[in-house]
């Protein structure tokens, strides 16, 4: 019985369509795990923020706006290294 309930719960959550922000965030996470450089992560984080803005998700837009600012500052500092 517990297994059936867990399977139904899993099926219900997997049927929900992902937003463009969630898809873009997933892409960012994959790129980060696979070693994209700081300038690529800067641009990807900006895209995530933009996707959440288009979704109307203000909380995630703010979070990713700050994260992209941090990633872009990091990229700029890496560019200035001798």
C-alpha positions, -999 to +999 in steps of 0.1 A: +000+000+000+028+024+009+045+017-023+014+025-043+009+058-025+045+067-031+042+058-068+011+079-072+027+108-054+057+106-077+036+103-108+016+134-098+047+155-093+063+143-125+033+153-145+036+190-135+051+210-164+083+228-155+085+266-160+111+282-183+129+294-151+131+259-137+144+245-170+169+273-174+180+268-138+185+231-144+206+239-174+227+263-153+233+236-126+244+210-153+268+236-167+282+245-133+287+208-124+305+202-157+330+230-153+318+260-173+341+289-168+332+320-147+321+341-177+298+314-190+283+309-156+277+347-154+258+347-186+238+315-177+229+330-143+216+361-161+195+339-183+180+321-153+171+355-137+155+366-170+135+334-173+121+337-138+112+373-145+093+362-176+076+335-155+065+362-130+084+345-102+096+376-083+113+356-054+134+335-078+141+365-100+156+384-071+176+354-059+191+348-094+196+385-100+219+386-069+235+353-079+242+365-114+257+397-100+280+376-079+290+353-107+296+383-131+318+400-105+338+368-101+342+366-139+354+402-140+379+396-113+392+365-131+396+385-163+418+410-145+441+384-131+476+387-145 
